[in-house]
Amino acid sequence: MNNKNLTDSELLVLGLVGEMPRHGYELEQIIEQRGMREWTQIGFSSIYYVLTKLEKKQLIKAETQTSEKAKKSYALTSKGQTALMNETILALKNVRPNYSSLLMGMIHWSVLSRDQALEALTARKGLVETELNRIKNIHFDQQPLPDYVDAMFEFSIGQLQAEAAWTNTTLAYMQTKPWDN
């Protein structure tokens, strides 16, 4: 079975299970504690779906723990360990396009009135600045962090700074242009 191209959610869960055997609720707690929802999309209900997919691919195996309530704990298989290493290497070295909703808004810019378009871009500018400050604050509040986690925050901050610069430049330019409609 080809294990290449796991989804981001699958790779995230596989990596967390690879750290140590965990059950679904534990995974949810780790995702929340580490702020992983700041850079990946995985919902609480998705965790169990992803665990089932990884188990079907034989990348993890379930072990039932006997306690007051029987819980399935998931552990990495040797096939899962290999997949985790290979997918991590691919994730680090490959570039994947990121399709922002902004591009869909820009391509349909002409259907808006001048005021609507500039108001929407101004609102985006404010939201990007708010998000940038929020991520910076989270990064600061969680110090000290391992170098690789610091690098993840710096990447997100860099992307938001680039978007803020683009938004400011584009908004300033569009405000000076005559409207074609």
N, C-alpha and C positions, 0 to 999 in steps of 0.2 A: 504494500500500500504506500502511496506517495504521501508523505507528511509535509511536503513543502507547501508554503502559502497558507499557514494557519491564519485565522483571523486575528486581529489585535486582541480581542477578548480571549480567544483560545490561548494565545501565547502568554498573556498576562496570567491567566489561571494556571496554566502549565508551569510557569515559573514560580508562582507562589506555592504550588504543591511540591515543586522541586526543592524548595527550601526545607520543607518538612511535611509529613503527612498532615492533612487538614480536612475538616468537614466544611460543608457549604456555609454555615453561619460564621465560622471562623474566617473564611475567605472574605466575607462581607465586612467583618470587623477590621481586618488587615487593610482592605481597600480603603475604608473610611479613615482609619488611623494614619495611613501613609499619604493621604490626600491624592490617591491615584485617580480619582474622578476629575481632577484638574487637567489631566492630559489624556485620558482615555474614556470611552463611553462604554460602561457596563452597568446595567441595572441589577438590583438585588435578585429579581426573578430570573435574570439571564444567567446567573452563576450556575444554577442547577442544570439549565439547558446546556451550557458549555461543558460542565462536568460529564454529562451524559454523552455528548459528542466525543470528548476526549477518551472516555472509557470505551466507546464503540471502536475508536481508532487504535485501541490498545496502548495508549500513551500513559494512562493512569489505570490503577485498579482500586476497587472499593473493598474496604474491610469493615465489617460491622463491629462496632465496639459494644460490648455488653456493659450497660450501666443502667441507671434508672430508666432512661429512654435510649433505645437502640439508635445510634447515629452511625451513618456511613462516613468513614474517614477515607480519604483518597491519598494514595501514594503513587509516586512516579515509577513507571516500569523502566527497564533498560532501554526499550524502544523509545519511551518518552524522554529519557535523559539525552539520547542521541538527537531526537527531534528538537528538544529545547536548545541544545548547543547549536545545531545547524540553523534553526530559525532565528536565534539571537544574532548569529553572524550575518545572516541575510538582512535582518532588520537594521543592523548597524551600518552595513555597507551599501545597501540599495536605496535609491531615491524613488519615492512614490509621489505622484502628483497629489496635491491637496486641493480639492474642488470646493472653494468657498462659495457660500450663498451670495457673497458680494458680487461675484462674477455674473451670476444670473440677474442680479439687480442692475448691473452696469449695462449688460447687453440689451436690456429692455428700458433703459434710461429715457428713450425718446417717447414712450407712452405717457410720461409724467409731465405735468406742468413744471415750469421753471421753479416755482416756489416749492412744489412737492419734492422734486428731485434734490434741491439744495437743502431742504429741511431734513430729508431722510439721511443725506450724507453728513449733515451737521449732527444729527442724533447719533449716527454711527461713531463719529469722532468722539463724542462724549462717552459713549459706551466702551470704546476701545481704551480710552484713557482711564476709565473706572476699572476695567478689567486688568489693565497693566498695574495699577496701584494695588489692586486686590492680590494679584499674584506676587508682587514684590513684598507685600506685607506677610503673606503666608510664608514665603521664602525666608524672610527675616525672623519671623516668630519660631520657625522650626530649627534654627541654628543651634548647635553645630550639626551639619549633615555630612554624610559620606561624600567624597568628591564626585562620584557619578550621579548622585541625587542633586548636588549643587549644579552640575552641568545640565541636568534636565530642566531645572528652573531657569537657568541662564538661557537655554535654548528657547523656552516659552516666552521669556521676557524679551529676547531679541526679536522673535517673530512679531510680538505685539508692538514693539518699538518701530519695526519696519512698517507695520500696517498703519500705525499712528502717523509716521512721516508721510507715507503715501496718501493717506486720507487728508492730511493738512495741505499737501501740495495740490492734490486733485481738487479739493474744495476751493482753494484759493484761485486756481486756474478756471474752474467752471463758473465761479462767481463773476469773473471778468469777461467771459465769453458772451457774445450775443446768442440769444436763444433761437434755435432753428425752427421751432414749432410755430 
